[in-house]
Amino acid sequence: MNIKNIPGIIKLKKAEESVEDFYALKTEDFLIRWVNYHMEKGGHSDRISNLNKDLESLDIYTLLID
């Protein structure tokens, strides 16, 4: 799978980050950004920084589904 083919993925790029650096991120970093992007858009203040640790509880999943 090529991450560049995912519509809207560029919305996860930070302003100070180059496009090349953005597309070089690890898969886990893309997933963290995706979760945090949707948490922000949903009006939730919770954010994650570690997929395994932060998603152990179902709180984030519940907020995402909301």
C-alpha positions, 0 to 999 in steps of 0.5 A: 500500500502506498500512503500517498494514494490515501485521499486526504492523508496530507491533512495530517502533515504538520505545517513545519514539516516537509512533504518528504519527511511527512511521507517518510513517517512510520506507520504507527506515526500516521495512525497516531496523527490520524487518531489525534486529528479526529479527536480534535475535529470531534472537539475532544481534548484527549490525544495519544502519543503511544498506540499500545499504551494509550489505546489500552483503555477503550476511552479513546475508541469510545470517543472516536466512535462518538 
